[in-house]
């Protein structure tokens, strides 16, 4: 890759980091950028997952106080996320490049759709929590749907947070702040598990991953500073629009 291409990767990662901090959906920026620069789709997806782990770590640290208050849930939620992430990663590495390229437009459109319904999902969770009150008994069965969501996250990842939050909202009765914190811990465990697997896959483009990791951290810090100035809903719909257009372009090129 040329210096200009690395600059494009860095800018995409900065944008993804800022978007993730403000609204979510950064993968819909970085993954198509890597593919457009000529990186094979599976290698691009693997590299993207490894590069964005520091961003998930930072987001998890921010919500650590709410995560610590759910120690019992972490005993089933984190293992479910790890197992799901590993299974999804294994599935990805055993998918042929041609098959994965065929799936890419549908995965991008799915991720765009998930991002589009994030606000309605959150609103539903708030209404449900207000009616149900707080109950924390017999919750371990939620490990199964969380693990299934983790498989998707290990395989592709974009829109994972929306899926996990919706699963937690259906399975647990709690307020949105605590569910969101638990979701963050699960998403982190899914991505770390998949990333560790990918480290030994030979598919990581390391120079690109390092540039992206730095860019995502810078973007995350920038997004934090802009949090009060940019409406997340507006930014989310910009990302949804971009993702939908990219997905349709990929679909037309099949």
Secondary structure, DSSP 8 states (H G I E B T S, - for coil): --HHHHHHHHHHHHHHHHHHHHTS-THHHHHHHHHHTT--HHHHHHHHHHHHHHHHHHHHHHTHHHHHTTHHHHHHHHHHHHHHHHHHHHHHHTS-HHHHHHHHHHHHHHHHHHHHTHHHHHHHHHHHHHHH--B-SS-TTHHHHHHHHHHHHHHT-TTHHHHHHHHHHHH-B--HHHHHHHHHHHHHHHHHHHHHHHHTTT---HHHHHHHHHHHHHHHHHHHHHTTTS-HHHHHHHHHHHHHHHHHHHHHT-
